[in-house]
Amino acid sequence: MNGRIIANTHQFIEGWRVPPKSTIKGVRKEDIEEATRWVEGLDRIHKRRGILTCFDFSATPFAPTGKASGEETLFRWIVSDFGLNDAIESGLVKTPRVVVRDDGQLTAEKKSKFYHLYVEPEVRDDLNRRAQEHEPLPSLVTQAYYFLGKDWLETRKTWQEANTKVPPVMITVANRTETAARISYAFTHHRIMIEELSDPDKILHIDSRVLEQAESRDEVPEEPPNPEDSSGDGEATVKKLSKADRAELLRRMVDTVGRPGELGGPIQKVISVGMLSEGWDAKTVTHIMGLRAFSSQLLCEQVVGRGLRRTSYEVDKGSGLFKPEYVNIFGVPFRFLPHEGEPETKPKPDIPPTLVFADPAKRQYEISWPNVIRIDHQFRTKLDLDTHRIKLLMIDALQTATLAELAPVVSGRPDLSKLTEIDLRALGEKFRLQKLVFEAAARTYDLMKPTWKGNRQYLLAQVIALVEKFMRSDRIFISPPLFSEDELRRRVVLALNIDTVVQHIWQEIRDENTQSLTAQFDRDYPIRSTGDMRPWGTRRPCEITKKSHINVCVFDSTWEASEAFELDRNANVTAWAKNDHLGFDIAYVHQGIVKKYRPDFLIKLANGPTLILEVKGQESSESKTKHGFLAEWVTAVNAHGGFGVWAWNVSRHPKDIRGILASHMRRVAKPPRHDTVPQN
């Protein structure tokens, strides 16, 4: 009997061990090894004392592979599989509610964009860059936080009326430390205008970077002064701690979230990167925001599982069942399907990649450019803004959701018969126009003060006056007209698009009050060239080039292919390069978000100038913004005078390239020569 149990125990331990070449899509090998570190502990116990029996109560009773997982892939020692769906149906855990629809623009699959925020291009691209913490979050993410925040306020009110001793908790699982820092900054600096959620003492920002900072600080919060003070409102004291204890204290705060009178009791907002994927939960979690890639339903279950522990297990005397409890979820594509990933598809034939590189034999076609990190504006001392000349700001209410419906997920799919809604219009009472004016002015001031040469208090006073003048003018139009005519709806839409308003007014102030532009160069690499490009491989269509330093041109469209064909043969072109992996980009700001713009081609003309060419069909609001920043870049570089003459243009038809090249051959300007030219 014991022999058989020991054999089964050995099989159990070996089944959890990670194979040397184990790989899971979207998960690092180091994370897999860390998740099964406990097996080493069992090895040591078995070696010293001998383990007779092991009971496995795993929430994921199958080996993670990244491939489809069903009943046939369960561990061989499993006797009973009581899955998460069974636990929800039986009421042993909270019922998750996901967003099923809203009154904004839906995805191509007719789903709410809040269902899986990260897959939206404007969200994914922005959250994947190394942004500074003060840079605004994407508008869609901000809007999602307003929905969760509004519902969190209602939940907190209900808990307070029931004399609950701790607040409800909203958790965010972010994709990287930079994103977590931006979220923390957005709340603590009132970029998300829900004051009740903005108390820094009640926000727990925990990730590897924060732990490193904790180890370098001399002071960290100690236990609340009165353990019996279950309200959690008492001020925390500080004491000197050793470096070895600081990170541990932060972890204790994480472990005690939602426990009255303990270190984590007052916490109401938790922001993390990867550490909440498993091994942590709290009874008080009521709202979850997912801002990362979810490559498998296993990962979705792990994140959602952090909020499924019930606050109460008291049986309702009338029904004999537990009272229902819910956790509202944004951004986590939670489906409860009986598999871990998508079904495997038949692999496509492996096509050898084409190597793309700067050909040393074609060095005569090398193109260099100044490595500009930003453009500084020199403003007039007295700012002015003519409202009659301000471009009209158009805001489409369809792009701004103000009402969302959530449905509980039961039996593997949302139950549309039990919809609940979150209506942001009630927040309009808090978003008074004067509050919005001051908020927009503060953000505009933050954008202008780094290059302002005069008195900053004078700048702030002027900015407040100009922003108020703009926001009370008729230069903001919200469509359909109902949202412009209804004052409450108008304030809500303006609040949810405050970064768009700021970006527009900032651009208008810059255009009207800039005296000069100055390019600031990267100190380490002030000049870049096509020769700096590292070799890379591609399976996209490509063609050998003649007058390009790069050996082949990789095509993203037939339009680009026809343009490249003309550039290689046009007598007005001495050298050209497709801007792919070159590192030539231009920073721009759209709807309050800092982004990078990569024009399509760099072209050296026979008469000297370098032409930046963009291939673009239909003009959009964002493309107009890109071209405005591109024009500033060209103006600032030409004003410097150390890099020759630069120009830019947009190709709007495959056949207009010849005319564009000819037009720039006819207009040659000689910029003033600058005394100092950056050197490599």
LOVEX-466136 format. One record per residue (C-alpha): residue in one letter; x, y, z. Coordinates in Angstrom, 3 decimals. Layout:
N
bakol:xx:yy:zz
A:X:Y:Z
...
//
This chain:
680
bakol:xx:yy:zz
M:0.000:0.000:0.000
N:2.655:2.471:1.073
G:4.824:1.463:-1.863
R:2.064:2.305:-4.274
I:1.416:5.628:-2.541
I:5.097:6.507:-2.672
A:5.168:5.671:-6.381
N:2.150:7.871:-6.964
T:3.761:10.616:-4.933
H:6.896:10.344:-7.045
Q:4.739:10.522:-10.183
F:3.024:13.618:-8.794
I:6.290:15.426:-8.059
E:7.841:14.490:-11.386
G:4.695:15.618:-13.233
W:5.103:19.147:-11.923
R:8.774:19.381:-12.843
V:9.570:21.720:-15.777
P:11.289:20.043:-18.760
P:14.622:21.675:-19.772
K:13.225:22.920:-23.100
S:9.778:23.896:-21.844
T:8.294:26.901:-23.632
I:4.885:28.510:-23.299
K:3.674:31.213:-25.660
G:3.768:34.578:-23.925
V:5.512:33.270:-20.761
R:9.250:33.420:-20.076
K:11.069:30.226:-19.100
E:12.247:31.976:-15.917
D:8.604:32.581:-14.914
I:7.764:28.911:-15.485
E:10.673:27.832:-13.296
E:9.688:30.320:-10.577
A:6.088:29.037:-10.595
T:7.255:25.479:-9.851
R:9.997:26.354:-7.353
W:8.001:24.648:-4.596
V:8.853:21.235:-6.109
E:12.431:21.705:-4.890
G:11.052:22.039:-1.362
L:9.239:18.706:-1.704
D:12.484:17.136:-2.933
R:14.316:18.281:0.209
I:11.522:17.077:2.524
H:11.354:13.708:0.770
K:15.125:13.321:0.996
R:15.230:14.045:4.744
R:11.963:12.560:6.043
G:10.311:10.640:3.196
I:6.903:11.667:1.841
L:4.233:8.971:1.927
T:1.297:10.916:0.491
C:0.749:14.159:-1.398
F:-2.623:15.764:-2.046
D:-2.731:18.069:-5.047
F:-5.395:20.798:-4.836
S:-4.120:22.676:-7.883
A:-6.311:25.251:-9.620
T:-4.583:24.296:-12.897
P:-4.422:20.486:-12.888
F:-2.591:20.112:-16.193
A:0.872:20.868:-17.493
P:0.972:24.336:-19.061
T:2.034:24.037:-22.698
G:0.474:27.007:-24.463
K:-1.535:24.544:-26.578
A:-5.117:23.324:-26.294
S:-5.805:21.627:-22.955
G:-8.839:19.522:-22.110
E:-9.802:16.607:-19.899
E:-7.395:14.293:-21.720
T:-4.455:16.482:-20.649
L:-5.227:16.421:-16.915
F:-2.485:15.049:-14.659
R:-2.754:11.279:-14.398
W:-3.126:11.336:-10.605
I:-6.264:13.522:-10.635
V:-9.239:11.829:-8.957
S:-11.769:14.668:-9.196
D:-11.723:17.792:-11.335
F:-13.870:20.524:-9.721
G:-13.189:23.396:-12.099
L:-13.570:27.128:-11.693
N:-16.831:27.135:-13.620
D:-18.243:24.592:-11.141
A:-17.085:26.754:-8.240
I:-18.855:29.805:-9.687
E:-22.108:27.941:-10.397
S:-22.141:26.530:-6.865
G:-21.564:29.972:-5.334
L:-18.316:29.024:-3.607
V:-16.600:32.036:-5.187
K:-17.665:35.408:-6.536
T:-19.271:35.610:-9.947
P:-17.183:37.551:-12.478
R:-18.951:40.158:-14.606
V:-17.449:41.223:-17.939
V:-18.304:44.126:-20.241
V:-20.577:42.949:-23.041
R:-21.495:46.262:-24.711
D:-21.407:50.026:-24.358
D:-22.701:53.111:-26.180
G:-19.344:53.847:-27.829
Q:-17.855:52.440:-31.015
L:-17.649:48.634:-30.889
T:-14.915:46.366:-32.246
A:-15.133:44.529:-35.567
E:-16.434:41.511:-33.584
K:-19.260:43.727:-32.249
K:-17.802:43.659:-28.752
S:-17.088:46.473:-26.338
K:-13.504:47.736:-26.592
F:-13.357:47.495:-22.800
Y:-13.653:43.694:-23.023
H:-9.996:43.351:-24.089
L:-8.388:46.781:-24.003
Y:-4.860:45.672:-24.791
V:-5.622:44.420:-28.312
E:-6.779:47.884:-29.417
P:-3.864:49.262:-31.517
E:-3.865:52.701:-29.877
V:-3.611:51.017:-26.453
R:-1.129:48.250:-27.280
D:1.305:50.509:-29.149
D:1.270:53.152:-26.432
L:1.620:50.779:-23.480
N:4.530:48.956:-25.104
R:6.856:51.951:-25.247
R:9.262:53.178:-22.575
A:7.165:56.155:-21.533
Q:7.804:58.469:-18.610
E:5.429:58.181:-15.662
H:3.942:61.662:-16.219
E:2.875:60.889:-19.806
P:-0.920:60.511:-20.149
L:-2.521:57.117:-20.567
P:-4.416:56.294:-23.774
S:-7.888:57.864:-23.792
L:-9.571:54.439:-23.968
V:-7.747:53.317:-20.809
T:-8.685:56.522:-18.990
Q:-12.332:56.048:-19.970
A:-12.222:52.448:-18.702
Y:-10.926:53.660:-15.340
Y:-13.792:56.135:-15.100
F:-16.262:53.271:-15.553
L:-14.561:51.096:-12.948
G:-14.085:54.110:-10.668
K:-17.748:55.108:-10.876
D:-18.820:51.551:-10.006
W:-16.197:51.389:-7.244
L:-17.719:54.542:-5.695
E:-21.141:52.855:-5.627
T:-19.639:49.721:-4.073
R:-17.811:51.735:-1.417
K:-21.015:53.563:-0.525
T:-22.825:50.227:-0.090
W:-20.007:48.861:2.072
Q:-19.948:51.970:4.241
E:-23.716:51.724:4.821
A:-23.145:48.118:5.909
N:-20.384:49.268:8.316
T:-17.728:47.242:6.510
K:-14.402:47.998:8.194
V:-12.242:48.000:5.028
P:-12.765:49.539:1.569
P:-13.383:47.608:-1.665
V:-10.229:47.092:-3.719
M:-9.555:47.719:-7.396
I:-6.537:45.919:-8.833
T:-4.669:46.546:-12.089
V:-2.374:44.028:-13.770
A:-0.145:45.932:-16.212
N:2.152:44.769:-18.997
R:5.358:46.506:-17.821
T:6.790:48.601:-15.006
E:6.556:51.819:-17.054
T:2.819:51.296:-17.531
A:2.315:50.606:-13.822
A:4.192:53.825:-12.991
R:1.990:55.824:-15.404
I:-1.177:54.403:-13.848
S:0.040:55.229:-10.357
Y:0.941:58.769:-11.467
A:-2.443:59.223:-13.177
F:-4.287:58.460:-9.936
T:-2.012:60.202:-7.443
H:-1.807:63.365:-9.594
H:-5.572:63.466:-10.281
R:-5.209:62.832:-14.023
I:-8.138:60.491:-13.429
M:-10.483:62.874:-11.690
I:-11.958:60.588:-9.030
E:-10.671:62.102:-5.807
E:-11.727:59.194:-3.603
L:-9.369:56.856:-5.504
S:-6.454:59.303:-5.608
D:-5.172:59.099:-2.024
P:-1.493:58.017:-2.331
D:-1.607:56.415:1.137
K:-4.317:54.033:-0.072
I:-2.659:53.077:-3.361
L:-0.274:50.122:-3.404
H:2.076:50.182:-6.399
I:4.100:47.008:-6.306
D:6.508:45.629:-8.922
S:10.210:44.853:-9.290
R:11.165:48.514:-9.743
V:9.249:49.608:-6.649
L:10.893:46.849:-4.608
E:14.321:48.028:-5.781
Q:13.460:51.584:-4.762
A:12.256:50.333:-1.379
E:15.628:48.742:-0.753
S:17.344:52.102:-1.288
R:15.029:54.192:0.948
D:15.740:54.885:4.608
E:12.104:55.161:5.714
V:8.974:53.165:4.920
P:5.528:52.980:6.571
E:5.276:50.984:9.783
E:2.171:49.318:11.188
P:-0.827:51.615:11.857
P:-0.305:53.243:15.301
N:-3.460:51.673:16.734
P:-4.140:48.085:15.615
E:-7.676:48.426:16.960
D:-8.338:51.342:14.590
S:-10.138:49.232:12.005
S:-11.133:52.267:9.943
G:-7.613:52.455:8.575
D:-7.720:56.256:8.680
G:-4.904:56.673:11.211
E:-1.680:58.179:9.909
A:1.161:55.734:9.433
T:4.369:56.283:11.382
V:7.830:55.725:9.977
K:10.919:54.099:11.390
K:14.401:53.176:10.278
L:14.604:49.712:8.763
S:17.451:47.641:7.409
K:17.662:47.052:3.685
A:16.814:43.404:4.202
D:13.473:44.306:5.834
R:12.155:46.982:3.463
A:11.051:44.795:0.567
E:9.610:42.295:3.060
L:7.498:45.035:4.647
L:6.028:45.936:1.270
R:5.214:42.288:0.689
R:3.495:42.173:4.089
M:1.382:45.094:2.981
V:0.396:43.097:-0.113
D:-0.436:40.018:1.979
T:-2.667:41.984:4.402
V:-4.774:43.898:1.878
G:-8.370:43.877:3.086
R:-7.592:42.853:6.678
P:-8.879:45.369:9.281
G:-6.257:46.921:11.523
E:-3.300:45.510:9.582
L:-0.766:47.212:7.338
G:-2.691:46.624:4.117
G:-6.135:47.252:5.599
P:-6.667:50.795:4.194
I:-5.507:49.876:0.663
Q:-8.163:50.423:-1.999
K:-6.099:50.400:-5.229
V:-3.383:47.852:-6.121
I:-1.206:48.316:-9.220
S:1.109:45.502:-10.249
V:2.874:43.988:-13.256
G:3.320:40.228:-13.033
M:3.296:39.282:-9.380
L:-0.508:39.034:-9.178
S:-0.782:36.350:-11.862
E:-0.970:33.697:-9.165
G:-0.427:33.169:-5.456
W:-2.210:36.333:-4.241
D:-5.795:37.239:-3.608
A:-7.889:39.263:-1.175
K:-11.507:39.013:-0.102
T:-12.063:42.722:-0.752
V:-11.208:42.767:-4.482
T:-14.291:43.969:-6.364
H:-12.848:45.443:-9.578
I:-10.107:44.209:-11.933
M:-8.391:46.030:-14.801
G:-6.236:44.015:-17.198
L:-3.723:45.980:-19.289
R:-1.510:43.307:-20.800
A:-1.542:40.582:-23.419
F:-3.601:37.548:-22.424
S:-2.171:34.738:-24.524
S:-4.223:32.000:-22.876
Q:-7.406:31.467:-20.896
L:-5.238:29.958:-18.158
L:-3.668:33.382:-17.642
C:-7.116:35.005:-17.675
E:-8.269:32.601:-14.968
Q:-5.189:33.311:-12.858
V:-5.722:37.083:-13.007
V:-9.483:36.943:-12.474
G:-8.935:34.426:-9.683
R:-7.300:37.180:-7.625
G:-10.739:38.683:-7.099
L:-12.943:35.620:-6.671
R:-12.562:34.936:-2.945
R:-15.843:35.681:-1.187
T:-16.136:38.191:1.655
S:-18.785:36.124:3.428
Y:-19.764:32.452:3.632
E:-22.947:33.012:5.640
V:-25.927:31.081:4.281
D:-29.049:33.028:3.422
K:-31.823:31.670:5.680
G:-34.483:32.109:3.027
S:-32.774:30.365:0.084
G:-30.324:28.173:1.965
L:-27.594:29.417:-0.398
F:-24.730:31.875:-0.228
K:-25.656:35.434:-1.123
P:-24.292:36.311:-4.593
E:-21.091:38.372:-4.735
Y:-19.552:39.856:-7.870
V:-16.265:41.159:-9.249
N:-16.417:43.510:-12.246
I:-13.728:43.017:-14.877
F:-12.398:45.271:-17.647
G:-9.675:44.290:-20.111
V:-9.488:40.551:-19.353
P:-11.000:38.405:-22.183
F:-12.469:35.867:-19.798
R:-14.433:33.041:-21.491
F:-14.253:29.966:-19.217
L:-13.611:27.682:-22.151
P:-12.265:24.215:-21.284
H:-8.902:24.821:-22.870
E:-5.827:26.861:-22.215
G:-5.163:28.320:-25.638
E:-6.491:28.433:-29.167
P:-6.680:25.211:-31.211
E:-3.542:24.297:-33.051
T:-3.499:25.128:-36.737
K:-1.601:23.343:-39.460
P:1.839:24.949:-39.694
K:2.598:26.889:-42.844
P:5.621:25.968:-44.967
D:8.766:27.522:-43.521
I:10.016:30.149:-46.004
P:13.673:31.100:-45.490
P:13.933:34.773:-44.458
T:15.653:37.353:-46.643
L:18.563:39.103:-44.933
V:18.250:42.907:-45.003
F:21.477:44.866:-44.456
A:23.429:47.985:-45.388
D:25.558:46.896:-48.340
P:29.202:48.053:-47.913
A:29.611:47.984:-51.697
K:26.897:50.673:-52.024
R:28.323:53.112:-49.487
Q:27.946:55.989:-51.977
Y:24.177:55.823:-51.369
E:24.429:56.293:-47.599
I:22.005:58.866:-46.132
S:22.551:60.518:-42.733
W:20.226:62.606:-40.573
P:20.308:64.516:-37.264
N:19.143:62.443:-34.313
V:16.618:64.909:-32.863
I:15.113:63.972:-29.506
R:12.797:66.987:-29.227
I:11.958:70.425:-30.633
D:12.011:73.289:-28.126
H:9.712:76.270:-28.672
Q:10.729:79.789:-27.747
F:7.464:81.575:-26.865
R:6.618:85.242:-26.762
T:6.523:86.694:-23.250
K:2.897:87.745:-23.618
L:0.734:84.943:-24.970
D:-2.293:85.560:-27.152
L:-4.963:83.427:-28.795
D:-7.451:84.625:-31.388
T:-10.548:82.432:-30.986
H:-11.667:83.342:-34.509
R:-8.508:81.755:-35.918
I:-8.517:78.630:-33.738
K:-9.202:75.446:-35.689
L:-12.485:73.801:-34.745
L:-12.054:70.853:-32.371
M:-14.422:68.056:-33.411
I:-15.182:65.371:-30.827
D:-17.252:62.370:-31.903
A:-19.401:61.166:-29.000
L:-19.448:57.729:-30.619
Q:-15.770:57.386:-29.691
T:-16.567:58.105:-26.023
A:-18.576:55.532:-24.103
T:-20.676:56.897:-21.237
L:-22.787:53.801:-20.553
A:-21.559:50.199:-20.259
E:-23.408:46.961:-19.532
L:-21.868:44.021:-17.691
A:-23.092:40.436:-17.556
P:-22.153:37.661:-15.094
V:-20.249:34.747:-16.632
V:-22.037:31.524:-15.757
S:-21.889:28.153:-17.554
G:-19.104:29.407:-19.764
R:-20.829:32.463:-21.262
P:-22.291:35.847:-20.229
D:-25.843:35.664:-18.876
L:-27.557:38.535:-20.718
S:-30.697:38.149:-18.598
K:-28.842:39.601:-15.591
L:-27.300:42.753:-17.033
T:-26.049:45.550:-14.815
E:-24.964:48.949:-16.069
I:-22.448:51.671:-15.232
D:-23.589:55.148:-16.254
L:-20.957:57.892:-16.233
R:-23.440:60.710:-16.641
A:-23.789:60.878:-12.873
L:-20.136:61.969:-12.720
G:-21.117:65.085:-14.666
E:-22.144:66.714:-11.382
K:-18.509:66.515:-10.260
F:-17.133:67.722:-13.597
R:-18.051:71.396:-13.313
L:-16.778:73.499:-16.217
Q:-14.460:75.514:-14.006
K:-12.904:72.299:-12.692
L:-12.318:71.144:-16.271
V:-10.782:74.513:-17.146
F:-8.296:74.308:-14.267
E:-7.481:70.677:-15.062
A:-6.855:71.435:-18.768
A:-4.829:74.531:-17.852
A:-2.654:72.550:-15.417
R:-1.828:69.950:-18.056
T:-1.140:72.613:-20.711
Y:1.117:74.421:-18.249
D:3.056:71.191:-17.605
L:3.702:70.900:-21.350
M:4.922:74.507:-21.720
K:6.968:75.146:-18.586
P:10.109:73.098:-19.532
T:10.978:75.599:-22.306
W:9.473:78.745:-20.761
K:12.174:81.358:-20.104
G:10.178:83.833:-18.038
N:8.263:83.836:-14.747
R:6.310:80.585:-14.395
Q:3.548:82.099:-12.274
Y:2.952:84.597:-15.066
L:2.857:81.689:-17.537
L:0.282:79.802:-15.424
A:-1.978:82.863:-15.151
Q:-1.872:83.359:-18.924
V:-2.513:79.680:-19.669
I:-5.564:79.580:-17.374
A:-7.029:82.638:-19.117
L:-6.398:81.230:-22.630
V:-7.761:77.769:-21.808
E:-10.918:79.225:-20.241
K:-11.353:81.480:-23.275
F:-11.110:78.443:-25.562
M:-13.375:76.132:-23.549
R:-16.123:78.763:-23.308
S:-15.919:79.543:-27.029
D:-17.771:77.903:-29.912
R:-14.574:76.227:-31.181
I:-15.413:72.886:-29.563
F:-18.134:70.921:-31.302
I:-19.346:67.558:-30.059
S:-21.382:65.455:-32.476
P:-24.200:64.586:-32.531
P:-25.554:68.058:-31.540
L:-27.371:66.651:-28.491
F:-23.995:66.320:-26.745
S:-23.161:69.958:-27.448
E:-26.562:71.302:-26.408
D:-27.017:69.233:-23.232
E:-24.674:70.829:-20.670
L:-24.374:67.685:-18.516
R:-23.537:65.399:-21.447
R:-21.109:67.997:-22.794
R:-19.177:68.172:-19.518
V:-18.943:64.369:-19.292
V:-17.622:64.057:-22.860
L:-15.135:66.898:-22.278
A:-13.906:65.263:-19.067
L:-13.387:61.902:-20.772
N:-11.530:63.621:-23.643
I:-9.592:66.139:-21.556
D:-6.246:65.072:-23.083
T:-7.635:65.687:-26.580
V:-8.702:69.178:-25.505
V:-5.279:69.849:-23.979
Q:-3.434:68.650:-27.069
H:-5.576:70.881:-29.300
I:-5.261:74.063:-27.225
W:-1.535:73.452:-26.676
Q:-1.015:73.138:-30.434
E:-2.963:76.350:-31.043
I:-0.967:78.280:-28.415
R:2.287:76.969:-29.907
D:1.329:77.874:-33.468
E:0.327:81.422:-32.577
N:3.014:82.283:-30.018
T:6.205:80.509:-31.124
Q:9.063:82.855:-31.963
S:11.635:80.205:-32.869
L:12.226:76.456:-32.947
T:15.383:74.794:-31.637
A:16.273:71.162:-32.292
Q:17.773:69.259:-29.360
F:20.026:66.357:-30.366
D:20.858:63.062:-28.711
R:24.147:63.628:-26.884
D:25.458:60.099:-27.400
Y:24.393:59.688:-31.041
P:23.760:63.153:-32.545
I:23.938:61.813:-36.115
R:22.493:58.552:-37.469
S:22.766:57.027:-40.920
T:21.639:54.083:-43.006
G:24.982:52.470:-42.216
D:23.954:52.140:-38.550
M:21.136:49.715:-39.374
R:21.664:46.264:-37.917
P:21.033:43.318:-40.274
W:17.613:41.719:-39.901
G:15.551:39.033:-41.609
T:12.120:39.218:-43.193
R:9.637:36.994:-44.998
R:7.708:39.943:-46.409
P:7.888:40.690:-50.164
C:11.061:42.569:-51.128
E:13.122:43.573:-54.157
I:16.799:44.286:-54.807
T:17.598:48.021:-54.939
K:19.934:50.042:-57.166
K:20.317:53.486:-55.563
S:19.758:52.541:-51.932
H:22.419:51.772:-49.318
I:20.104:48.980:-48.084
N:20.408:45.845:-50.232
V:16.646:45.282:-50.637
C:13.443:47.247:-50.122
V:10.802:45.473:-48.053
F:7.248:46.280:-49.183
D:4.220:46.748:-46.955
S:1.940:47.447:-49.946
T:1.895:47.458:-53.739
W:1.812:51.251:-53.486
E:5.188:51.282:-51.757
A:6.536:48.838:-54.347
S:5.601:51.175:-57.207
E:7.150:54.170:-55.371
A:10.396:52.241:-54.819
F:10.460:51.244:-58.491
E:10.251:54.944:-59.505
L:12.869:56.104:-56.962
D:15.412:53.622:-58.319
R:14.976:54.953:-61.851
N:14.224:58.660:-61.472
A:17.056:60.949:-62.616
N:16.218:63.491:-59.863
V:17.124:60.947:-57.158
T:20.761:60.291:-56.218
A:20.030:58.023:-53.210
W:17.040:56.780:-51.237
A:16.108:54.388:-48.436
K:12.930:52.828:-47.110
N:12.595:53.864:-43.455
D:12.355:50.344:-42.062
H:14.559:49.448:-39.042
L:16.623:52.586:-39.678
G:15.745:54.256:-36.382
F:14.572:57.505:-38.015
D:11.441:58.640:-36.191
I:9.779:61.867:-35.104
A:8.018:62.296:-31.766
Y:4.515:63.760:-31.852
V:1.603:64.228:-29.484
H:-1.932:63.141:-30.389
Q:-4.854:63.279:-27.970
G:-2.390:63.851:-25.164
I:-0.330:60.740:-25.944
V:3.336:60.945:-26.982
K:3.964:58.695:-29.982
K:6.623:58.084:-32.616
Y:6.098:58.712:-36.297
R:8.179:56.911:-38.938
P:7.923:58.468:-42.414
D:8.164:55.986:-45.276
F:11.118:57.172:-47.376
L:14.289:59.271:-47.150
I:15.300:60.633:-50.567
K:18.479:62.505:-51.538
L:17.692:64.801:-54.483
A:20.121:65.605:-57.275
N:20.121:69.333:-56.416
G:21.098:68.752:-52.773
P:18.046:68.662:-50.448
T:16.941:65.561:-48.549
L:13.230:64.850:-48.964
I:11.185:63.033:-46.317
L:8.319:61.327:-48.147
E:5.203:59.900:-46.540
V:2.923:57.513:-48.446
K:-0.602:58.246:-47.285
G:-4.018:57.835:-48.795
Q:-6.889:59.284:-46.816
E:-6.075:62.127:-44.412
S:-7.087:61.659:-40.774
S:-6.918:63.807:-37.670
E:-3.864:61.906:-36.450
S:-2.059:62.076:-39.806
K:-2.556:65.857:-39.844
T:-0.974:66.005:-36.397
K:1.963:63.875:-37.596
H:2.541:66.159:-40.567
G:2.459:69.221:-38.306
F:5.243:67.792:-36.131
L:7.145:66.698:-39.252
A:6.974:70.277:-40.563
E:8.331:71.526:-37.213
W:11.187:69.009:-37.420
V:12.140:70.198:-40.917
T:11.916:73.880:-39.893
A:14.092:73.362:-36.797
V:16.723:71.313:-38.640
N:16.902:73.856:-41.483
A:17.194:76.669:-38.918
H:20.184:74.876:-37.373
G:21.890:74.913:-40.750
G:24.392:72.141:-40.138
F:22.628:69.352:-41.989
G:21.915:70.834:-45.417
V:18.419:71.505:-46.727
W:15.509:69.287:-45.709
A:11.961:69.130:-47.072
W:8.893:66.938:-46.692
N:5.883:65.892:-48.734
V:3.028:63.402:-48.847
S:2.314:61.041:-51.730
R:-1.425:60.513:-52.048
H:-1.454:58.452:-55.243
P:0.997:55.896:-56.669
K:1.399:57.995:-59.801
D:2.159:61.385:-58.165
I:5.757:60.589:-57.161
R:7.297:62.040:-60.341
G:5.505:65.352:-59.887
I:6.558:65.565:-56.222
L:10.217:64.985:-57.069
A:10.111:67.543:-59.916
S:8.499:70.185:-57.699
H:11.255:69.898:-55.079
M:13.930:70.149:-57.779
R:12.570:73.584:-58.647
R:12.620:75.044:-55.106
V:15.952:75.039:-53.334
A:16.450:77.058:-50.143
K:19.789:77.614:-48.422
P:19.363:77.686:-44.637
P:21.649:79.800:-42.454
R:24.814:78.043:-41.328
H:25.010:77.166:-37.641
D:28.313:77.623:-35.809
T:28.209:74.263:-34.033
V:27.485:71.016:-35.845
P:27.096:67.884:-33.684
Q:29.822:65.342:-34.302
N:29.678:61.581:-33.991
//
